[in-house]
Amino acid sequence: MKPPIVVLIGRTNAGKSTLFNRLTEHGAAIVSLAENTTRDQNRDLVYWKGAVCELIDTGGLDTAVQDDLGAEIQKQVQRAIDQADTIVLVVDGRGELMPQDKTLLRQLAKQNKPVVVCINKVDNARWRQHATGTFATLHQFPMALCSALNGSGTGDLLDTVFSVIRHAPAPTSPITQTSIQLALVGRPNAGKSTLFNALVGEDRVIVSPLPHTTRDTNDSELIYQGQSYTLIDTAGIRRQNRVGKMPERVVGQIERKSVRTALEMIERSAVTILLLEAQRRLEKQDKALLRYALQHGKGLIVALNKWDLVPDKSPSTITKYTTYFTIHLELPDYIPFVFISALEGQRVTQLLDMAKQVHDYRSWRAPQAVLDSILKSVLAANPKRRTIKGHNMRKQPLTLISLKQIDINPPTFRLVSPQPKEVAPAIMHVIEKRIRQQCHFTGVPITLILRNS
């Protein structure tokens, strides 16, 4: 049974994201004084006294906002309300009861769903007394006074919320199947949010031509062909020396937080999808993202998006694009390419099939018999090398004792030689190439360690 959905709504800067972080204890939502910092839905589970619910943080619902981005934020909030079992209206307890709050409550009354009023930012007796008088006219709704910043009163809020939830099941046993953590990364406007929405089957995040529309990371659970995936949509990542260099200082701070969080999500993921625009020239940042994922041992897939916009395609078009991106991205030959159109849904599920394959290879162990065969063939192919000792010249054989896999995620191998300094880098390269030829490890970086014992 799915947990009930509780949605936090309210005006901009009422403290919804701070409250979301406090209740979920994860800190996934970016918090800032800038208006409309939160734009998409943040989702996470909240456990309280043997019960569980899914909490959704939404953007500021301000009826005075008329621009396109504000309209998209309000659409996202309305979608969350439509899904909700219970709604929590968050208001600023240090302010006044605003006309927008009254309008929201009138609209919520028509939803025929339980509504709880959370009076936030009241962390001492003076502010509690002020809030009690200011919001007294809302006595027909269950209310709770709290401070999301320091946590005071949040237990009372959860008591109130779970008391009105129509269905609050106890947590079920955790799913034994491993969910594949799949991060979508790329430069701004590469189409990550469009791909995210295409995979989850609904407009979960806002899609806009404006750069940096996505700020928070957005997680969503997806079941595809019996496999569970956790999709992570991240903010667009620009070159490091451009991050935060924006006219508004606060907006720049938000961008830095978004980029830092996006890189953390790469580290958290098992498989990373690097999304590129097919008709956009590569930049250094694309290479940096690729290297970052590989350096952290992540499975990697390169998806060329907006393939539908490429004109006059012919049988040689894919070859031409593959050659360009392989050379200029300095892409290892074991990294797979997929040509997609997130907008039209073209080959998007192929990404999930490939992510499952890459994930399985990342945790796969090569048979020892295969590794022994590789070592034997390498030794047979390398004749004795000439060495000079004093005035005598003699041939000395290459000595390799063993090759074993010692770890997974990513696959790690140990090559043992009594004289590791005498093993040339070319030999290491040949061994890694043979491992890939016989064990594949598609999309997965492998580590080969040379030791003397």
PASE-772156 format. One record per residue (C-alpha): chain; residue in one letter; x, y, z. Coordinates in steps of 0.1 Angstrom, whole numbers, plus 2048, in hexadecimal, padded with zeros to 3 digits. Layout:
! PASE-772156
<r chain="A" res="A" u="X" v="Y" w="Z"/>
...
***
This chain:
! PASE-772156
<r chain="A" res="M" u="800" v="800" w="800"/>
<r chain="A" res="K" u="80E" v="822" w="7F6"/>
<r chain="A" res="P" u="813" v="83B" w="812"/>
<r chain="A" res="P" u="7FB" v="859" w="813"/>
<r chain="A" res="I" u="807" v="879" w="803"/>
<r chain="A" res="V" u="80A" v="899" w="817"/>
<r chain="A" res="V" u="811" v="8B9" w="804"/>
<r chain="A" res="L" u="820" v="8D9" w="812"/>
<r chain="A" res="I" u="813" v="8F8" w="801"/>
<r chain="A" res="G" u="814" v="91D" w="809"/>
<r chain="A" res="R" u="821" v="93E" w="7FE"/>
<r chain="A" res="T" u="845" v="945" w="7F5"/>
<r chain="A" res="N" u="85D" v="944" w="812"/>
<r chain="A" res="A" u="844" v="937" w="82B"/>
<r chain="A" res="G" u="85F" v="91C" w="834"/>
<r chain="A" res="K" u="852" v="8FE" w="821"/>
<r chain="A" res="S" u="874" v="8F1" w="816"/>
<r chain="A" res="T" u="883" v="8F6" w="839"/>
<r chain="A" res="L" u="865" v="8E3" w="847"/>
<r chain="A" res="F" u="869" v="8C8" w="82D"/>
<r chain="A" res="N" u="88E" v="8C3" w="836"/>
<r chain="A" res="R" u="886" v="8C2" w="85B"/>
<r chain="A" res="L" u="86A" v="8A8" w="858"/>
<r chain="A" res="T" u="87C" v="891" w="83F"/>
<r chain="A" res="E" u="89E" v="896" w="851"/>
<r chain="A" res="H" u="8B0" v="895" w="82F"/>
<r chain="A" res="G" u="8B5" v="8BA" w="825"/>
<r chain="A" res="A" u="8AE" v="8B3" w="800"/>
<r chain="A" res="A" u="89B" v="8D4" w="7FA"/>
<r chain="A" res="I" u="8B0" v="8F4" w="7F3"/>
<r chain="A" res="V" u="8A7" v="910" w="80B"/>
<r chain="A" res="S" u="8AC" v="934" w="802"/>
<r chain="A" res="L" u="89E" v="957" w="809"/>
<r chain="A" res="A" u="898" v="95B" w="7E3"/>
<r chain="A" res="E" u="875" v="958" w="7D7"/>
<r chain="A" res="N" u="86C" v="938" w="7C3"/>
<r chain="A" res="T" u="88B" v="925" w="7CE"/>
<r chain="A" res="T" u="876" v="906" w="7CE"/>
<r chain="A" res="R" u="866" v="8FF" w="7AD"/>
<r chain="A" res="D" u="861" v="8DA" w="7A8"/>
<r chain="A" res="Q" u="854" v="8C0" w="7C1"/>
<r chain="A" res="N" u="86B" v="8B2" w="7DB"/>
<r chain="A" res="R" u="85F" v="890" w="7E9"/>
<r chain="A" res="D" u="86A" v="87B" w="806"/>
<r chain="A" res="L" u="85B" v="864" w="820"/>
<r chain="A" res="V" u="854" v="86F" w="844"/>
<r chain="A" res="Y" u="852" v="855" w="860"/>
<r chain="A" res="W" u="840" v="85D" w="880"/>
<r chain="A" res="K" u="835" v="847" w="89D"/>
<r chain="A" res="G" u="831" v="828" w="888"/>
<r chain="A" res="A" u="820" v="838" w="86A"/>
<r chain="A" res="V" u="82E" v="846" w="849"/>
<r chain="A" res="C" u="824" v="85F" w="82F"/>
<r chain="A" res="E" u="834" v="86E" w="80F"/>
<r chain="A" res="L" u="83B" v="893" w="814"/>
<r chain="A" res="I" u="83B" v="8AA" w="7F5"/>
<r chain="A" res="D" u="84B" v="8CD" w="7F6"/>
<r chain="A" res="T" u="83E" v="8E5" w="7DC"/>
<r chain="A" res="G" u="847" v="907" w="7CE"/>
<r chain="A" res="G" u="838" v="927" w="7DC"/>
<r chain="A" res="L" u="813" v="92A" w="7D2"/>
<r chain="A" res="D" u="80F" v="950" w="7CF"/>
<r chain="A" res="T" u="7F0" v="95A" w="7BC"/>
<r chain="A" res="A" u="800" v="97B" w="7B3"/>
<r chain="A" res="V" u="81A" v="96B" w="79D"/>
<r chain="A" res="Q" u="811" v="96E" w="778"/>
<r chain="A" res="D" u="831" v="965" w="765"/>
<r chain="A" res="D" u="836" v="944" w="753"/>
<r chain="A" res="L" u="84D" v="935" w="76D"/>
<r chain="A" res="G" u="834" v="93E" w="789"/>
<r chain="A" res="A" u="818" v="92E" w="775"/>
<r chain="A" res="E" u="82C" v="90E" w="771"/>
<r chain="A" res="I" u="834" v="90D" w="796"/>
<r chain="A" res="Q" u="80F" v="911" w="79E"/>
<r chain="A" res="K" u="807" v="8F4" w="786"/>
<r chain="A" res="Q" u="81F" v="8DE" w="799"/>
<r chain="A" res="V" u="80F" v="8E7" w="7BA"/>
<r chain="A" res="Q" u="7ED" v="8DF" w="7AC"/>
<r chain="A" res="R" u="7F9" v="8BD" w="7A0"/>
<r chain="A" res="A" u="806" v="8B6" w="7C3"/>
<r chain="A" res="I" u="7E5" v="8C1" w="7D3"/>
<r chain="A" res="D" u="7D2" v="8AA" w="7BB"/>
<r chain="A" res="Q" u="7E8" v="88C" w="7C7"/>
<r chain="A" res="A" u="7E6" v="896" w="7EC"/>
<r chain="A" res="D" u="7D4" v="883" w="807"/>
<r chain="A" res="T" u="7DB" v="89F" w="820"/>
<r chain="A" res="I" u="7E5" v="8C4" w="81A"/>
<r chain="A" res="V" u="7FB" v="8D9" w="832"/>
<r chain="A" res="L" u="7F8" v="8FE" w="82C"/>
<r chain="A" res="V" u="818" v="90E" w="839"/>
<r chain="A" res="V" u="815" v="933" w="844"/>
<r chain="A" res="D" u="82F" v="94B" w="853"/>
<r chain="A" res="G" u="826" v="94E" w="877"/>
<r chain="A" res="R" u="839" v="96F" w="87A"/>
<r chain="A" res="G" u="825" v="980" w="85F"/>
<r chain="A" res="E" u="800" v="987" w="85B"/>
<r chain="A" res="L" u="7E4" v="972" w="84C"/>
<r chain="A" res="M" u="7E6" v="97D" w="828"/>
<r chain="A" res="P" u="7CA" v="97D" w="80E"/>
<r chain="A" res="Q" u="7DD" v="962" w="7FB"/>
<r chain="A" res="D" u="7DB" v="94B" w="819"/>
<r chain="A" res="K" u="7B6" v="950" w="81B"/>
<r chain="A" res="T" u="7B3" v="94A" w="7F5"/>
<r chain="A" res="L" u="7C7" v="92A" w="7F8"/>
<r chain="A" res="L" u="7B1" v="91D" w="815"/>
<r chain="A" res="R" u="791" v="924" w="801"/>
<r chain="A" res="Q" u="79F" v="911" w="7E4"/>
<r chain="A" res="L" u="7AA" v="8F4" w="7FA"/>
<r chain="A" res="A" u="788" v="8F2" w="80A"/>
<r chain="A" res="K" u="77B" v="8E8" w="7E8"/>
<r chain="A" res="Q" u="793" v="8CB" w="7E6"/>
<r chain="A" res="N" u="781" v="8B6" w="800"/>
<r chain="A" res="K" u="7A2" v="8AC" w="810"/>
<r chain="A" res="P" u="7AF" v="8B0" w="833"/>
<r chain="A" res="V" u="7C2" v="8D1" w="838"/>
<r chain="A" res="V" u="7DA" v="8D9" w="854"/>
<r chain="A" res="V" u="7E7" v="8FD" w="85A"/>
<r chain="A" res="C" u="80C" v="8FE" w="864"/>
<r chain="A" res="I" u="815" v="91F" w="874"/>
<r chain="A" res="N" u="83A" v="920" w="86F"/>
<r chain="A" res="K" u="857" v="935" w="87C"/>
<r chain="A" res="V" u="84A" v="938" w="89F"/>
<r chain="A" res="D" u="867" v="92D" w="8B6"/>
<r chain="A" res="N" u="85F" v="940" w="8D6"/>
<r chain="A" res="A" u="842" v="94A" w="8EC"/>
<r chain="A" res="R" u="83F" v="96D" w="8DD"/>
<r chain="A" res="W" u="83B" v="961" w="8B9"/>
<r chain="A" res="R" u="824" v="945" w="8C4"/>
<r chain="A" res="Q" u="80D" v="95F" w="8D5"/>
<r chain="A" res="H" u="80F" v="975" w="8B6"/>
<r chain="A" res="A" u="806" v="958" w="89F"/>
<r chain="A" res="T" u="7EA" v="94B" w="8B5"/>
<r chain="A" res="G" u="7D8" v="96C" w="8B3"/>
<r chain="A" res="T" u="7E0" v="973" w="88E"/>
<r chain="A" res="F" u="7D3" v="952" w="881"/>
<r chain="A" res="A" u="7B7" v="94D" w="89A"/>
<r chain="A" res="T" u="79D" v="950" w="87D"/>
<r chain="A" res="L" u="7A9" v="92F" w="86F"/>
<r chain="A" res="H" u="79C" v="91B" w="88D"/>
<r chain="A" res="Q" u="787" v="905" w="876"/>
<r chain="A" res="F" u="7A8" v="8F4" w="86A"/>
<r chain="A" res="P" u="7BF" v="8DE" w="87F"/>
<r chain="A" res="M" u="7DD" v="8F4" w="887"/>
<r chain="A" res="A" u="801" v="8EF" w="894"/>
<r chain="A" res="L" u="81B" v="909" w="89E"/>
<r chain="A" res="C" u="83F" v="900" w="897"/>
<r chain="A" res="S" u="861" v="90C" w="88D"/>
<r chain="A" res="A" u="86F" v="8F8" w="86F"/>
<r chain="A" res="L" u="891" v="909" w="875"/>
<r chain="A" res="N" u="897" v="8FB" w="898"/>
<r chain="A" res="G" u="87E" v="8DF" w="898"/>
<r chain="A" res="S" u="868" v="8EB" w="8B5"/>
<r chain="A" res="G" u="844" v="8E0" w="8B1"/>
<r chain="A" res="T" u="84A" v="8CA" w="893"/>
<r chain="A" res="G" u="840" v="8AB" w="8A7"/>
<r chain="A" res="D" u="81F" v="8BB" w="8AF"/>
<r chain="A" res="L" u="81B" v="8C3" w="88A"/>
<r chain="A" res="L" u="821" v="89F" w="881"/>
<r chain="A" res="D" u="808" v="893" w="89B"/>
<r chain="A" res="T" u="7EE" v="8AA" w="88C"/>
<r chain="A" res="V" u="7F6" v="8A0" w="868"/>
<r chain="A" res="F" u="7F4" v="87A" w="86F"/>
<r chain="A" res="S" u="7D4" v="87F" w="883"/>
<r chain="A" res="V" u="7C2" v="88C" w="864"/>
<r chain="A" res="I" u="7D2" v="876" w="84A"/>
<r chain="A" res="R" u="7B6" v="85F" w="83D"/>
<r chain="A" res="H" u="7CE" v="842" w="837"/>
<r chain="A" res="A" u="7EF" v="840" w="84A"/>
<r chain="A" res="P" u="7FD" v="81D" w="847"/>
<r chain="A" res="A" u="81A" v="810" w="85C"/>
<r chain="A" res="P" u="83B" v="80E" w="849"/>
<r chain="A" res="T" u="83D" v="7EE" w="835"/>
<r chain="A" res="S" u="85B" v="7D8" w="834"/>
<r chain="A" res="P" u="876" v="7E7" w="81D"/>
<r chain="A" res="I" u="877" v="7DA" w="7F9"/>
<r chain="A" res="T" u="892" v="7C1" w="7F6"/>
<r chain="A" res="Q" u="899" v="7CA" w="7D2"/>
<r chain="A" res="T" u="8B4" v="7E4" w="7CD"/>
<r chain="A" res="S" u="8A8" v="804" w="7BE"/>
<r chain="A" res="I" u="8BF" v="811" w="7A3"/>
<r chain="A" res="Q" u="8CA" v="834" w="7AB"/>
<r chain="A" res="L" u="8CA" v="846" w="78A"/>
<r chain="A" res="A" u="8D6" v="86A" w="788"/>
<r chain="A" res="L" u="8CE" v="881" w="76A"/>
<r chain="A" res="V" u="8E9" v="89B" w="765"/>
<r chain="A" res="G" u="8F4" v="8B4" w="74B"/>
<r chain="A" res="R" u="8F7" v="8D8" w="742"/>
<r chain="A" res="P" u="8D8" v="8F0" w="746"/>
<r chain="A" res="N" u="8BC" v="8EA" w="72D"/>
<r chain="A" res="A" u="8CA" v="8C8" w="721"/>
<r chain="A" res="G" u="8A7" v="8BA" w="727"/>
<r chain="A" res="K" u="8AC" v="8A8" w="749"/>
<r chain="A" res="S" u="88A" v="8B3" w="757"/>
<r chain="A" res="T" u="878" v="8A9" w="737"/>
<r chain="A" res="L" u="889" v="887" w="738"/>
<r chain="A" res="F" u="880" v="884" w="75D"/>
<r chain="A" res="N" u="85C" v="88B" w="756"/>
<r chain="A" res="A" u="85C" v="873" w="738"/>
<r chain="A" res="L" u="869" v="856" w="74E"/>
<r chain="A" res="V" u="852" v="85B" w="76B"/>
<r chain="A" res="G" u="834" v="861" w="754"/>
<r chain="A" res="E" u="829" v="882" w="762"/>
<r chain="A" res="D" u="833" v="8A7" w="764"/>
<r chain="A" res="R" u="844" v="8A3" w="785"/>
<r chain="A" res="V" u="85E" v="8BF" w="77F"/>
<r chain="A" res="I" u="85B" v="8E0" w="76D"/>
<r chain="A" res="V" u="868" v="8E2" w="74A"/>
<r chain="A" res="S" u="872" v="905" w="73D"/>
<r chain="A" res="P" u="88A" v="914" w="724"/>
<r chain="A" res="L" u="897" v="92A" w="740"/>
<r chain="A" res="P" u="8B9" v="91D" w="74D"/>
<r chain="A" res="H" u="8BB" v="910" w="771"/>
<r chain="A" res="T" u="895" v="90A" w="774"/>
<r chain="A" res="T" u="89E" v="8EA" w="787"/>
<r chain="A" res="R" u="8AF" v="8F2" w="7A8"/>
<r chain="A" res="D" u="8A7" v="8D6" w="7C0"/>
<r chain="A" res="T" u="8AF" v="8B2" w="7B9"/>
<r chain="A" res="N" u="88F" v="89E" w="7B2"/>
<r chain="A" res="D" u="88C" v="879" w="7BB"/>
<r chain="A" res="S" u="871" v="862" w="7AE"/>
<r chain="A" res="E" u="86C" v="83D" w="7B1"/>
<r chain="A" res="L" u="864" v="82A" w="791"/>
<r chain="A" res="I" u="85D" v="806" w="78A"/>
<r chain="A" res="Y" u="866" v="7FB" w="767"/>
<r chain="A" res="Q" u="864" v="7D6" w="75C"/>
<r chain="A" res="G" u="865" v="7CB" w="780"/>
<r chain="A" res="Q" u="884" v="7E0" w="789"/>
<r chain="A" res="S" u="882" v="7FD" w="7A1"/>
<r chain="A" res="Y" u="894" v="81E" w="798"/>
<r chain="A" res="T" u="89A" v="83D" w="7AB"/>
<r chain="A" res="L" u="89C" v="859" w="792"/>
<r chain="A" res="I" u="8AF" v="878" w="79D"/>
<r chain="A" res="D" u="8AA" v="898" w="789"/>
<r chain="A" res="T" u="8C6" v="8B1" w="790"/>
<r chain="A" res="A" u="8CC" v="8D6" w="789"/>
<r chain="A" res="G" u="8DF" v="8DF" w="769"/>
<r chain="A" res="I" u="904" v="8E2" w="770"/>
<r chain="A" res="R" u="919" v="8FD" w="75F"/>
<r chain="A" res="R" u="93E" v="902" w="75F"/>
<r chain="A" res="Q" u="94C" v="907" w="782"/>
<r chain="A" res="N" u="959" v="92A" w="77C"/>
<r chain="A" res="R" u="936" v="935" w="771"/>
<r chain="A" res="V" u="923" v="926" w="78E"/>
<r chain="A" res="G" u="913" v="941" w="7A3"/>
<r chain="A" res="K" u="91F" v="95D" w="78C"/>
<r chain="A" res="M" u="8FC" v="96B" w="788"/>
<r chain="A" res="P" u="8EF" v="98F" w="78C"/>
<r chain="A" res="E" u="8DA" v="986" w="7AB"/>
<r chain="A" res="R" u="8F1" v="97C" w="7C8"/>
<r chain="A" res="V" u="8D7" v="966" w="7D8"/>
<r chain="A" res="V" u="8CE" v="954" w="7B8"/>
<r chain="A" res="G" u="8F3" v="94D" w="7B3"/>
<r chain="A" res="Q" u="8F4" v="93D" w="7D6"/>
<r chain="A" res="I" u="8D7" v="927" w="7CC"/>
<r chain="A" res="E" u="8E9" v="91C" w="7AC"/>
<r chain="A" res="R" u="908" v="912" w="7C0"/>
<r chain="A" res="K" u="8F2" v="8FE" w="7D8"/>
<r chain="A" res="S" u="8E1" v="8ED" w="7BA"/>
<r chain="A" res="V" u="901" v="8E4" w="7A9"/>
<r chain="A" res="R" u="911" v="8D7" w="7CA"/>
<r chain="A" res="T" u="8F2" v="8C2" w="7D0"/>
<r chain="A" res="A" u="8F2" v="8B5" w="7AC"/>
<r chain="A" res="L" u="916" v="8A9" w="7B0"/>
<r chain="A" res="E" u="90D" v="898" w="7D0"/>
<r chain="A" res="M" u="8F1" v="886" w="7BE"/>
<r chain="A" res="I" u="90A" v="878" w="7A5"/>
<r chain="A" res="E" u="91D" v="86A" w="7C3"/>
<r chain="A" res="R" u="8FD" v="85B" w="7D1"/>
<r chain="A" res="S" u="8F2" v="84B" w="7B0"/>
<r chain="A" res="A" u="8FC" v="829" w="7A3"/>
<r chain="A" res="V" u="8F7" v="833" w="77E"/>
<r chain="A" res="T" u="8FA" v="856" w="76F"/>
<r chain="A" res="I" u="8EA" v="861" w="74F"/>
<r chain="A" res="L" u="8FD" v="87E" w="73F"/>
<r chain="A" res="L" u="8E4" v="890" w="72A"/>
<r chain="A" res="L" u="8F1" v="8A4" w="70C"/>
<r chain="A" res="E" u="8E0" v="8B8" w="6F1"/>
<r chain="A" res="A" u="8E6" v="8A7" w="6CF"/>
<r chain="A" res="Q" u="8EA" v="8C8" w="6BC"/>
<r chain="A" res="R" u="8FD" v="8DB" w="6D7"/>
<r chain="A" res="R" u="923" v="8DC" w="6D6"/>
<r chain="A" res="L" u="935" v="8CC" w="6F3"/>
<r chain="A" res="E" u="945" v="8E1" w="70F"/>
<r chain="A" res="K" u="95F" v="8DA" w="729"/>
<r chain="A" res="Q" u="943" v="8D6" w="743"/>
<r chain="A" res="D" u="936" v="8B7" w="730"/>
<r chain="A" res="K" u="958" v="8A7" w="733"/>
<r chain="A" res="A" u="95A" v="8B1" w="758"/>
<r chain="A" res="L" u="939" v="8A1" w="760"/>
<r chain="A" res="L" u="943" v="881" w="74E"/>
<r chain="A" res="R" u="964" v="880" w="761"/>
<r chain="A" res="Y" u="953" v="887" w="782"/>
<r chain="A" res="A" u="93C" v="869" w="77E"/>
<r chain="A" res="L" u="958" v="852" w="773"/>
<r chain="A" res="Q" u="96F" v="85D" w="78E"/>
<r chain="A" res="H" u="955" v="854" w="7A8"/>
<r chain="A" res="G" u="950" v="831" w="799"/>
<r chain="A" res="K" u="92D" v="837" w="78B"/>
<r chain="A" res="G" u="91D" v="825" w="76F"/>
<r chain="A" res="L" u="919" v="83D" w="752"/>
<r chain="A" res="I" u="902" v="841" w="734"/>
<r chain="A" res="V" u="904" v="85E" w="71B"/>
<r chain="A" res="A" u="8E2" v="868" w="70D"/>
<r chain="A" res="L" u="8E1" v="87F" w="6EF"/>
<r chain="A" res="N" u="8C0" v="892" w="6F3"/>
<r chain="A" res="K" u="8AA" v="8A5" w="6DB"/>
<r chain="A" res="W" u="8B1" v="88D" w="6BF"/>
<r chain="A" res="D" u="88F" v="896" w="6B0"/>
<r chain="A" res="L" u="89D" v="8B9" w="6A8"/>
<r chain="A" res="V" u="8BA" v="8AB" w="693"/>
<r chain="A" res="P" u="8B1" v="8B3" w="66E"/>
<r chain="A" res="D" u="8B5" v="89D" w="650"/>
<r chain="A" res="K" u="8C0" v="87E" w="662"/>
<r chain="A" res="S" u="8CE" v="861" w="64E"/>
<r chain="A" res="P" u="8DE" v="83F" w="656"/>
<r chain="A" res="S" u="900" v="851" w="65A"/>
<r chain="A" res="T" u="8F3" v="86C" w="672"/>
<r chain="A" res="I" u="8F6" v="857" w="691"/>
<r chain="A" res="T" u="91A" v="84D" w="687"/>
<r chain="A" res="K" u="923" v="872" w="682"/>
<r chain="A" res="Y" u="915" v="87C" w="6A3"/>
<r chain="A" res="T" u="924" v="85E" w="6B5"/>
<r chain="A" res="T" u="947" v="866" w="6A7"/>
<r chain="A" res="Y" u="945" v="88B" w="6B1"/>
<r chain="A" res="F" u="93A" v="885" w="6D5"/>
<r chain="A" res="T" u="952" v="868" w="6DA"/>
<r chain="A" res="I" u="970" v="87C" w="6CE"/>
<r chain="A" res="H" u="968" v="89D" w="6DE"/>
<r chain="A" res="L" u="95A" v="88F" w="6FE"/>
<r chain="A" res="E" u="978" v="878" w="701"/>
<r chain="A" res="L" u="95F" v="85C" w="708"/>
<r chain="A" res="P" u="96C" v="83A" w="712"/>
<r chain="A" res="D" u="960" v="81F" w="6FA"/>
<r chain="A" res="Y" u="94E" v="80C" w="716"/>
<r chain="A" res="I" u="935" v="829" w="71C"/>
<r chain="A" res="P" u="914" v="823" w="709"/>
<r chain="A" res="F" u="903" v="83E" w="6F3"/>
<r chain="A" res="V" u="8DD" v="842" w="6F0"/>
<r chain="A" res="F" u="8CC" v="85A" w="6D8"/>
<r chain="A" res="I" u="8AB" v="866" w="6E8"/>
<r chain="A" res="S" u="890" v="880" w="6E6"/>
<r chain="A" res="A" u="883" v="886" w="709"/>
<r chain="A" res="L" u="867" v="89C" w="6FC"/>
<r chain="A" res="E" u="85A" v="881" w="6E5"/>
<r chain="A" res="G" u="863" v="864" w="6FC"/>
<r chain="A" res="Q" u="879" v="855" w="6E1"/>
<r chain="A" res="R" u="88F" v="839" w="6F0"/>
<r chain="A" res="V" u="88C" v="846" w="714"/>
<r chain="A" res="T" u="883" v="824" w="721"/>
<r chain="A" res="Q" u="8A3" v="816" w="710"/>
<r chain="A" res="L" u="8B6" v="82C" w="729"/>
<r chain="A" res="L" u="8A6" v="817" w="746"/>
<r chain="A" res="D" u="8AF" v="7F6" w="735"/>
<r chain="A" res="M" u="8D2" v="802" w="731"/>
<r chain="A" res="A" u="8D4" v="810" w="754"/>
<r chain="A" res="K" u="8CA" v="7EE" w="762"/>
<r chain="A" res="Q" u="8E5" v="7DD" w="74D"/>
<r chain="A" res="V" u="900" v="7F6" w="758"/>
<r chain="A" res="H" u="8F4" v="7F3" w="77D"/>
<r chain="A" res="D" u="8F7" v="7CD" w="77B"/>
<r chain="A" res="Y" u="91A" v="7CE" w="76C"/>
<r chain="A" res="R" u="925" v="7E6" w="787"/>
<r chain="A" res="S" u="91D" v="7CC" w="7A2"/>
<r chain="A" res="W" u="928" v="7AD" w="78D"/>
<r chain="A" res="R" u="946" v="798" w="796"/>
<r chain="A" res="A" u="95C" v="789" w="77A"/>
<r chain="A" res="P" u="962" v="764" w="77C"/>
<r chain="A" res="Q" u="985" v="75C" w="789"/>
<r chain="A" res="A" u="98A" v="744" w="76D"/>
<r chain="A" res="V" u="986" v="760" w="754"/>
<r chain="A" res="L" u="99F" v="776" w="766"/>
<r chain="A" res="D" u="9B8" v="75A" w="768"/>
<r chain="A" res="S" u="9B4" v="755" w="742"/>
<r chain="A" res="I" u="9BA" v="77A" w="73C"/>
<r chain="A" res="L" u="9D9" v="77A" w="751"/>
<r chain="A" res="K" u="9E7" v="75B" w="73F"/>
<r chain="A" res="S" u="9E1" v="76B" w="71D"/>
<r chain="A" res="V" u="9F2" v="78B" w="726"/>
<r chain="A" res="L" u="A10" v="779" w="733"/>
<r chain="A" res="A" u="A12" v="764" w="713"/>
<r chain="A" res="A" u="A10" v="783" w="6FD"/>
<r chain="A" res="N" u="A2C" v="795" w="70F"/>
<r chain="A" res="P" u="A4F" v="787" w="707"/>
<r chain="A" res="K" u="A6C" v="78B" w="71F"/>
<r chain="A" res="R" u="A78" v="7AF" w="721"/>
<r chain="A" res="R" u="A9D" v="7B8" w="71E"/>
<r chain="A" res="T" u="AAD" v="7C7" w="73D"/>
<r chain="A" res="I" u="AD1" v="7D2" w="743"/>
<r chain="A" res="K" u="AE4" v="7CA" w="762"/>
<r chain="A" res="G" u="B08" v="7D6" w="762"/>
<r chain="A" res="H" u="B16" v="7CB" w="740"/>
<r chain="A" res="N" u="AFF" v="7AD" w="73D"/>
<r chain="A" res="M" u="ADF" v="7AF" w="729"/>
<r chain="A" res="R" u="AC4" v="795" w="730"/>
<r chain="A" res="K" u="A9F" v="78F" w="72B"/>
<r chain="A" res="Q" u="A89" v="790" w="749"/>
<r chain="A" res="P" u="A65" v="783" w="747"/>
<r chain="A" res="L" u="A47" v="797" w="751"/>
<r chain="A" res="T" u="A3B" v="789" w="772"/>
<r chain="A" res="L" u="A16" v="78C" w="77B"/>
<r chain="A" res="I" u="A0A" v="776" w="798"/>
<r chain="A" res="S" u="9E4" v="77B" w="799"/>
<r chain="A" res="L" u="9C6" v="78F" w="78E"/>
<r chain="A" res="K" u="9A8" v="790" w="7A4"/>
<r chain="A" res="Q" u="989" v="7A5" w="7A8"/>
<r chain="A" res="I" u="988" v="7B3" w="7CC"/>
<r chain="A" res="D" u="96A" v="7C9" w="7CB"/>
<r chain="A" res="I" u="94A" v="7D5" w="7B9"/>
<r chain="A" res="N" u="938" v="7F6" w="7B5"/>
<r chain="A" res="P" u="94E" v="7FE" w="7A2"/>
<r chain="A" res="P" u="960" v="7DD" w="798"/>
<r chain="A" res="T" u="983" v="7DE" w="7A6"/>
<r chain="A" res="F" u="99F" v="7C6" w="79D"/>
<r chain="A" res="R" u="9C1" v="7BF" w="7AC"/>
<r chain="A" res="L" u="9DF" v="7B5" w="797"/>
<r chain="A" res="V" u="9FC" v="7A6" w="7AB"/>
<r chain="A" res="S" u="A20" v="7A7" w="79F"/>
<r chain="A" res="P" u="A40" v="7A3" w="7B3"/>
<r chain="A" res="Q" u="A4E" v="7C2" w="7A2"/>
<r chain="A" res="P" u="A31" v="7DA" w="79C"/>
<r chain="A" res="K" u="A48" v="7F6" w="790"/>
<r chain="A" res="E" u="A53" v="7E0" w="773"/>
<r chain="A" res="V" u="A2F" v="7DC" w="766"/>
<r chain="A" res="A" u="A2A" v="7F5" w="74A"/>
<r chain="A" res="P" u="A0A" v="80A" w="747"/>
<r chain="A" res="A" u="A05" v="7F9" w="726"/>
<r chain="A" res="I" u="A01" v="7D8" w="737"/>
<r chain="A" res="M" u="9E7" v="7E6" w="74F"/>
<r chain="A" res="H" u="9D4" v="7F4" w="731"/>
<r chain="A" res="V" u="9D5" v="7D2" w="71F"/>
<r chain="A" res="I" u="9C8" v="7C0" w="73E"/>
<r chain="A" res="E" u="9AB" v="7D9" w="743"/>
<r chain="A" res="K" u="9A3" v="7D6" w="71E"/>
<r chain="A" res="R" u="9A2" v="7B0" w="720"/>
<r chain="A" res="I" u="98C" v="7B2" w="73F"/>
<r chain="A" res="R" u="973" v="7C8" w="72C"/>
<r chain="A" res="Q" u="974" v="7B1" w="70D"/>
<r chain="A" res="Q" u="96B" v="792" w="721"/>
<r chain="A" res="C" u="956" v="7A1" w="73D"/>
<r chain="A" res="H" u="947" v="7BF" w="72B"/>
<r chain="A" res="F" u="940" v="7D6" w="749"/>
<r chain="A" res="T" u="92C" v="7ED" w="731"/>
<r chain="A" res="G" u="929" v="810" w="73F"/>
<r chain="A" res="V" u="93E" v="809" w="75E"/>
<r chain="A" res="P" u="960" v="816" w="767"/>
<r chain="A" res="I" u="977" v="7FB" w="775"/>
<r chain="A" res="T" u="995" v="7FF" w="78C"/>
<r chain="A" res="L" u="9B5" v="7EB" w="788"/>
<r chain="A" res="I" u="9CD" v="7EC" w="7A5"/>
<r chain="A" res="L" u="9F1" v="7E0" w="7A3"/>
<r chain="A" res="R" u="A00" v="7D1" w="7C2"/>
<r chain="A" res="N" u="A1F" v="7BC" w="7CC"/>
<r chain="A" res="S" u="A0B" v="7A5" w="7E2"/>
***
